[in-house]
């Protein structure tokens, strides 16, 4: 079943050229953080362009449960009247985070150093995902967590009554883990230090600075060292959320593989810790250009133009780039199916523990559609069939994973036979306007009825 109802089977068919402007939703990572940091301020934070997908709506509901006043003013405009650092109230009921690993892990961090308890749960996919990667470092502050076997939800987190600052080296590249520790450090006295060997998306650091926290980032022999001084009084802000590069990936990649396409995606956030996919596509020979480059709210932004690119070639994606494009590997593998030669993706074990095992899900589905794929614990390769030779014709399992569902629907837009997914319902968690947006460009995606 989908995360919020009965399964919604969907099918995508080959279509004519995709043309026009794709107004993708606001950035999901920044939307989550805007609500959480707004709730930890004193005063009113206003937000425009908030992504109104189910994941973010679940986070908004959670912030209300912790005592913040969160209001939807319509048209992507929201406001949050916060309770201050350490001011969270104990929620009356279970915090349901739906399908969102980002939401649950960041919220756990935000409440971990307040003397309250909260129980977290989610859908079947989220309840199967590991939480120890977050609860282990939070325990260093004095936080306690009790969940199901393997550190899985449902889980009750008891915040530290007398938190202590920590120094923590993130064992694997994970912006969620780093951010959870930093959010917990806000209500711990002294300095909390997080060290990451490989840089991950830095929205939390940028936004903490914007909200008035005392935070510094330096490169050391150990890696990227982030120091945060605890117990600040965060200042309410206005946040204009840039459009989500992870959502932009889908119309961009579709345009690259559908003959004759020319699609403009305006106002995309190009934070260097998020733009790895676009760098990779250009290295493969994609006709992808940046127009009107600018800065908005401390984040680099540009309009992306993507045109049909029949002569792309497979490459070896540098493992160091994985953190900047971890969510985009599924749709990259679809583009790789239409390129010449082999695309090699290494250092991607994080994909094994996302909403689904994304390596296995994509490898299985691509093979069913006639593509040669090899995979291992932290790598996979796709041997391109070249444009015009991708068979298609399969029904692929989405595994309650929005990015898997959308990736296979993009595949169907240029394959020789239609491609179906067993459940497109989870798409609403991150990209609720995916279907009408792609239809406006000229795609043929339909919901299958019995």
Beta strands, then each sheet from edge to edge (+ up, - down):
strand 1: 10-13
strand 2: 19-21
strand 3: 44-48
strand 4: 69-74
strand 5: 77-81
strand 6: 95-96
strand 7: 117-121
strand 8: 144-148
strand 9: 152-158
strand 10: 167-170
strand 11: 191-196
strand 12: 215-219
strand 13: 224-229
strand 14: 238-240
strand 15: 262-269
strand 16: 287-296
strand 17: 299-307
strand 18: 316-317
strand 19: 342-346
strand 20: 372-376
strand 21: 379-383
strand 22: 395-396
strand 23: 419-421
strand 24: 444-447
sheet 1: 22+ 23+ 1- 24+
sheet 2: 2+ 15+ 17- 16+
sheet 3: 4+ 5- 3+ 14+
sheet 4: 6+ 7+ 9- 8+
sheet 5: 10+ 11+ 13- 12+
sheet 6: 18+ 19+ 21- 20+
end
